Amino acid sequence: MDIYIKAVLQTLAAFVAILVYARLLGKQQMSQLTFYDYVAGITLGNIAASMALDEGPTFWVAFLVLTLFFALTYLIGVTTEKSRPIRKFIEGEPVILVHNGKILEHNMSKARYNMENLMMQLREKDCFNIDDIEFALAETNGILTVLKKAQKRTVTPSDLNVDTEYEGIPSELIVDGKIIYQNLTQNNLDEKWLIEQLNYLGFNSPKEISYASIDVNKKLYVDEINDRLQDVTDISD
């Protein structure tokens, strides 16, 4: 039984260590990770897994290795923030793959792109014709950034000299049946007002609500937990 208790304790220690170190390294979306960030994350995970499996002195060796690797990764992160040359060396630079409707084969090879990958990512950007593209760049995180030629871009209100109102970001008031009191206060509202609005819409309690938000124009959006839809579209075969 001791071996199982030891395994549980080592797994908990490895979990806490990787959680703390990951938080200290900062938060990034997966789409923002560079190749170096990706490799560093995998390495940290592998070392933490070794901590959970190793026994005796080996556990502390793995913990030391994890700490040193975290320190080096953190140091590299700080250094790349302050030094552009080092950042360019470690993270690389964007590469132009398409310029004025022309594919740059040399840069394609440099970025390890093939034609299928390029065309797939262009289609994801609603670009089906190479001749419509002014620039297409392979970013350091693997994302393809596309700028269409001026005459091929979607018309915006500014192009038509049309004034638009400020939209802002809706504030969440209820999430999974629980009221977000901080957001109520920020919008100069209170629980009484919210309950009155819910009662007016036919709800008896916030617990019936999956999600509720309010926009800058004080328009309330409510989605109940038990949707009462008569006709639900099924896209499965």
Steps between C-alpha positions, in 0.01 A plus 500: 500500500792733571594504133152628406503771766845606383380510139204720597718742699760524221229562241350776715843657546570486125155645423544791742851571373401511134191710585703758693778515242254529212326793672834671563598463134189695398184431304482471123244363262602184317489696175758745641760238593819502299683177415737563792206548742343178373818296550565653843147416613532138388838469676362638826211254479734206441718594796193533722387154386839361602452655845172314539652164400848506651570380851741596778784739421410495131184696581701789641738488205200533266366787714838675479507453122144636473592806707816567298315461170229736625765754605667483158167529318400797717839664438464452125150653517625809685800534267292476183266770633789743548724410205364505146807328344476211747125482448548478125766230545286282728149561365587573138335757271190508280559381144320641194356212297284698255578849371266684263338178379831319449611198703858531626631146467832578670322625810262205486798268527654714775180480708458126428168561324358290221232606254227293667562664838504846346177450308324347801589794725404750229158337468460530877542875444232495226766544231450262209687698236873571541468803273272668757776507763731794567698331777494163676742457790592190700516623859738360763212310665410320176194714422462639148414872489337620178445849359276510195544752223303819563240431231436150641446594864161500670338843509485651850285786637803729491539432128143626454547793742229354724513591869465212746427490871740368760421133567724416795510159667193348666529437875413156634231519767415131542716198418376146567222627726726717716483880513824691433455775758820682405371559147164619635679761709720611210186565295329692786243222539395281788352155563149641542507649150626174353233291672229740379626468144504121525148493644381724215644246253324214681781360712471438873866465593851562363553124538284456190746705294804358325637836390391862523682816393435867446647722227597868509143593399364315806345232281470175693574164336376187678548133414318249719642163600205299370450628146144468380555468127239325290710443191870432552720463195698173499805506272614146580460222244 
